[in-house]
């Protein structure tokens, strides 16, 4: 059965896209823990990150690196943190989270809420920096 992320890949469900290539997609998390919180996924539906082929995993990491650089340029932060949880959606994904303190990556704190316009503005800022 297709995951919500697979439905996003095929355009069945909209997202706030920040970057895309043939094999990978990056979009804003709609339940962010920090402004600019991005999810990076392989377009191939795989539940567990480490079940990806070596080539796909390496490609996902390299794509994520490019997205992290764009986030750092677009969102004021000291660093971009990386988290791999993978329990909430059965589709491999990486969280990229702008950090100014370690508490910025706390998934237990209340999620931030943004309007559609705010999400669009954040995604556009990051997308403009993506190379």
Secondary structure as GFF3:
##gff-version 3
##sequence-region A 1 131
A	DSSP	alpha_helix	4	9	.	.	.	ID=ss1
A	DSSP	beta_strand	17	20	.	.	.	ID=ss2
A	DSSP	beta_strand	24	28	.	.	.	ID=ss3
A	DSSP	beta_strand	38	42	.	.	.	ID=ss4
A	DSSP	three_ten_helix	49	51	.	.	.	ID=ss5
A	DSSP	alpha_helix	54	74	.	.	.	ID=ss6
A	DSSP	beta_strand	79	83	.	.	.	ID=ss7
A	DSSP	beta_strand	93	99	.	.	.	ID=ss8
A	DSSP	three_ten_helix	102	105	.	.	.	ID=ss9
A	DSSP	alpha_helix	116	129	.	.	.	ID=ss10
###
